[in-house]
Each structure stands twice: as C-alpha cells, then as structure tokens.
Amino acid sequence: MACNDKRNCLGTISDLPPELIHHIFIYGSIISTSFCLTLCRLSAWTRKLALPYLYSTAVLRTFNSSHAFTSDIQNIPLLPPPQMFYPHCYVRSLWITAVSNRVLDIFKLCDNLTNLALDVDNFLWLVHGSSKARTRLNVLPNSVIHRKGDIHLLIIAAKARDWHQAHYVPTDPALTSPIFKKISHLRIGTIGSYCTHLDLAHLTRLSHIAIPYHQPEEQDLSQLLRLFEIPSMCFIVVVPLTDLLSSTQFTDALNWVATTRVHNSKVYVLPSRQDVLQLEWEQEARYGQSIWDKAEIFTKHLNSIC
C-alpha cells in the first residue's frame, strides 16, 4: 500500500530500536566533536553517553583553550554520583599548538594520553620537564611517564636542526628524559634537510616513522635508509607533499620507493598535502585508519602507479 504522507513514511528517530539509536549516537560522537557537544546539551542520558568521546581527543590552538581544558580535567567529576565522570581518565589524544607549560599539566593528569601532536617548543617542555639533568624540580616524575603506554608523536614542523632535542641526552643515562624511550611511532609534518635533521639515535624504541618529502633540493631520499641503524626501526613511510612538489618530483619519489623496496620491504610511501595534516591526525585519533595502514595499502599498488 502506497504511503501518501511523507512524514508518516519517514517516521522519527524514536521509532528506531533503542540499540540502533545508541550505536548511531556513539558513531556520531566518535567522528564529530560538534555532534558530541549537541548530545551533551540534549538530555542527561545523551550527555552521559557523549562525554567520554568529547574528551578523548582534544585540539587546543589557543592559550585560552589550553587553560580551559586544563581546568576541566582536574580530578573533579563532571557528573554527580553514581556516574562520577572524570574527564582526565578519557583523554587519549592531544593536539596543542599554543606553546606553554600547560602541556606538562595535561600530560601529568592524563594517564591514558599516548597520542600527541606538538609544536617543537611544547615537545621541549616535556623533555625539559622530565630530565633530571635540566631542572632542579622534576616537574614530570618518572612514575607519571612509566604509567603511560607507548607514545605516538606528531611533530607539526621540524624546521630547526635541534628539533629532536638530542642535545638533552646527557652522558649519564640516569639523567636522560624517559620520554625518549616511550616514543614508538613518530610522524613529522614538515622538516629541513635529511642530512642534518634526523639525529634520532636517542629514540631507542622508535619502530615507525613517517617523514615528509617536500624540498628535493635539500632532502636526499637515500639518507632515510640510515634510520634503520636504530635497532627497533621496522617501518619508514615517505610522505610526498603533493602541494609542494612538481608532478615530476612526485613521480621521482614514487620511483625511488619502488626501487628501494626491491631490496628493503620496510620502506613505504603515502602521498599527502601540507594543509591536511591536522585533518588526517584528527581522523586517525577518532578511530580512523592509521597512516601506517594507509601506507601499506597504497604501497601494495605502487608498481601499477609508477
């Protein structure tokens, strides 16, 4: 029988099974911060559902947002008993570009925070604040760092030669920041010369690295192979930034990877653009496909592309 009333045909969300509504709200909360905020304002039960996803990934671009977020994640519940929601327990990923010691406060409070996107100066705050050789007051006790899992780090721009903070590694290993040993996955947004900017021997547990290729005159791709001198290294991704390369330069990069993989299958490639770095990071942080998985898929089809 035909339905003449479109409103009756379409129905409302309340007509759906509760389990399906629950799954729709969770999926929307995972992929969209604005959807999370809407649910938090809608009702008590949708707020309870959305809050963990709202705090799981934080993007802080200003000093005010960093200050407000630090206040929110103090050890004070946002929901009354019996729910007792503590935001700091749910923070997993942090993008912070406003440079300040707030990054220390957030890192200290959030035990589950293991996915970081940092300006070089904020990375310096973490290293300096956890190195006994560089501060009288150990701002980040070793216990705080040891409680965390492996750290996946994005350095947004590595233009300075000393961005990696290797000069903060003293001769006495006991004085070295334990942050270095926690970094297992590293992505770099932009970088200078490979000859001078890849002194990473102090990252002794680094297994995965994604390095941009955008200045062919300064970046010799063959220099990347020395990263395999790090014993734990098993996955190198070349990331040609297509908006900063000519079509010939891009093709040359693909050909280099294809040729290199004949003898070293641990080298991969994944094109990207400089202006989508934050978008890609946020998508991955919100349970999207990782750059490592995407690189593996793209590289499988490399021979058909070159």
C-alpha positions, 0 to 999 in steps of 0.5 A: 500500500502506497504511503501518501504522507511523507512524514508518516513514511519517514517516521522519527528517530524514536521509532528506531530500536533503542540499540540502533539509536545508541550505536548511531549516537556513539558513531556520531560522537566518535567522528564529530566533536560538534555532534558530541557537544549537541548530545551533551546539551540534549538530555542527561542520558545523551550527555552521559553517553557523549562525554567520554568521546568529547574528551578523548581527543582534544585540539587546543590552538589557543592559550585560552583553550589550553587553560580551559581544558586544563581546568576541566580535567582536574580530578573533579567529576563532571557528573554527580554520583553514581556516574562520577565522570572524570574527564582526565581518565578519557583523554587519549589524544592531544593536539596543542599548538599554543606553546606553554607549560600547560602541556606538562599539566595535561600530560601529568593528569592524563594517564591514558594520553599516548597520542600527541601532536606538538609544536617543537617548543611544547615537545621541549617542555616535556623533555625539559620537564622530565630530565633530571639533568635540566631542572632542579624540580622534576616537574614530570616524575618518572612514575607519571611517564612509566604509567603511560603506554607507548607514545605516538608523536606528531611533530607539526614542523621540524624546521630547526636542526635541534628539533629532536632535542638530542642535545638533552641526552646527557652522558649519564643515562640516569639523567636522560628524559624517559620520554625518549624511550616511550616514543614508538611511532613518530610522524613529522609534518614538515622538516629541513634537510635529511642530512642534518635533521634526523639525529634520532639515535636517542629514540631507542624504541622508535619502530615507525616513522613517517617523514615528509618529502617536500624540498628535493633540493635539500632532502636526499631520499637515500639518507632515510635508509640510515634510520634503520641503524636504530635497532627497533626501526621496522617501518619508514613511510615517505610522505610526498607533499603533493602541494609542494612538489612538481608532478615530476618530483612526485613521480621521482619519489614514487620511483625511488620507493619502488626501487628501494623496496626491491631490496628493503620491504620496510620502506613505504610511501603515502602521498599527502598535502601540507594543509591536511595534516591536522585533518588526517591526525584528527581522523586517525585519533577518532578511530580512523585508519592509521597512516601506517595502514594507509601506507601499506595499502597504497604501497601494495599498488605502487608498481601499477602507479609508477 
